[in-house]
Amino acid sequence: MARIDFHSNVADKLLYACRLARKIMSSSEDQNRTIVFTGEIADLKKLDGLLWSFSKTDFLPHCFASDDTAQETPVILVARSALGDLKALPHNDVFVHLSNQMLPDIDSIIARFPRLIEIVSILEDERLAGRERYKAYQTLGHELHHFDQSKNNPN
């Protein structure tokens, strides 16, 4: 079974995703850790911009899955609507889900990625959708971990 981490009550989901990517990349002993982000295309375009500018000292090489450099780039952005062909994705370490909807063909994704991370914002509709995904993964018998970020949110 896969390890699935839920990071909930996140004030700014995309900025949090940048910090999470930096943490995952820096924690890798072999520096070959790769990350695939999926979500709605509008969110991924915003994430692309943030990955260029969120830190003055850190650079996280990233591109969209359709780019020619995707094979050599450690952080890949792929639209949720383009997940149909998982074999086309160049990486398989960590999968970060930014969308509200349950992933299509979750069994194939979990078989390919040993770690899946769900980021859930403070918005009520996202919290409710996150709870439903949590229950679905629980029913499937996956190892679930919850990281509540509410204490890190500014008032």
Residue, then its C-alpha position, 0 to 999 in steps of 0.5 A: m500500500a502507498r503512503i499518502d500524506f494529507h497536508s490540511n488547513v493550508a492558507d496558500k496552497l500554491l506557496y505551500a507547494c513551493r515550500l514542500a517541493r524545496k523541502i522534499m528536494s533538499s531532504s533527498e540524500d541522493q539528490n535525485r528525488t523527483i516530484v510530479f505536481t498535478g492539478e487544474i491548468a490555471d493552478l499549475k500556471k500560477l505554480d510555475g510562476l511561483l516556483w520561479s519567484f518564491s525564494k531569492t536563494d533557492f531554485l527548483p528546476h521545473c517544467f510542464a510534462s509536455d516540455d522537451t526537458a521533462q526527462e531531465t527536470p526534477v519537478i514536473l507539472v502535469a494537468r489533471s486532464a492529461l493524467g491519462d497516460l502515466k507512462a508518459l510521465p518521466h518521474n515516479d518518486v513523489f506525486v503531489h495532488l493539488s486538485n479537489q477531485m479524486l484522482p482518476d485511475i488512482d490504483s495506477i498512480i499509487a502503483r507507480f508512486p510510492r508517496l502521494i501528497e494531498i494539499v488541502s486549503i482552508l476553503e470549506d469546499e476544499r476541506l470537504a473534498g479533502r475529507e472525502r478523498y481521505k475516507a476513500y484512501q482509508t477504505l482502500g487500506h492505504e497508510l495515511h498521515h495527516f499534517d494539520q497546518s492550521k497552527n501555521n496560518p496567520n490570523 
